[in-house]
Amino acid sequence: MNPPKILKQTREIQRPPTLQEKINKPYSFKKECTGKIFRKALKIGLQLPESRRPELAGMTDDPNYCPYHRIISHPIED
């Protein structure tokens, strides 16, 4: 984990963003395109780390299956 950043001008410590802030962060693409972008990245060679929960890796039919984390937790759009 990266240490907190210190802002040069004010010498204040910048806290890491909360989960809610990360979820609400605006991106340059629509949220609905996330799955398509992910599949394209896999197709051109994105290497994922080994799954920490291989017993869940095959449960791809579950609506909360995340192909990036390869577990049932949230859809890839989130």
N, C-alpha and C positions, 0 to 999 in steps of 0.2 A: 504494500500500500504506500502511496506517495505521501510525504509529509505535507502539512498545510502550507499554502503559499503565503508569503508575506508581501503585502502590497508596498511598493517602494515609496510612493508619495505619502501615504498615511501611516505606515508602519503597523497596520492592523493585520491580524491573522485572518486569512480568508478560509471560512469553513467549507468542507466539501458539500456538494449539493445533496439535498434530501432525496429520497426515493420519489416522492411526489413531484419535486422539481425536475428530476430526470424524466419522469413519465410525461410531464407537460412541456418538455423542451421542444421548441419548433425545429423541424428539419426541412431540408430543401426538397423533400419528396413526400408524397402522401403516405399516411400510415398504412393504407391498404396495399401499397406496393412493397412493403417490407419482405413478405414471403417470396415474391418474384425476384427481388434484388438478392436475397439470401441464396435462392436456388441458382441464380446466375453465378454468384461468387463460388459456390460449390463446384459448378460445372467448369469454371476456369481455373480451379485448383486450390480453393480455400481449404486449408488443413485444420480440422477441429482437434482439440486436445482429446485424450482418451476420456470416455464417459466415466463419471464418478459413481453412477448408478446404472450399470449395464443391464440390470434386470428390468429397467423401465424403458430401455432404448427401443424395444420392439413395439411399444404400445402407441403406434402412430395414428391409430383411429380415434383416440381420445381427443375431444375438442380443445383440451388444455395442454396437449403435447407440444413442447417447444423443440423444434429440430435443432436449434443451436445448442441448447443445454442437454438435449436428448433425455428429458425427463418430463413428467406430467406436472406442470406448475402454472403455466400461462401460455396463451397462444403467441406465436412469433411476433404478431403485430404489437404486442405490449412489451 
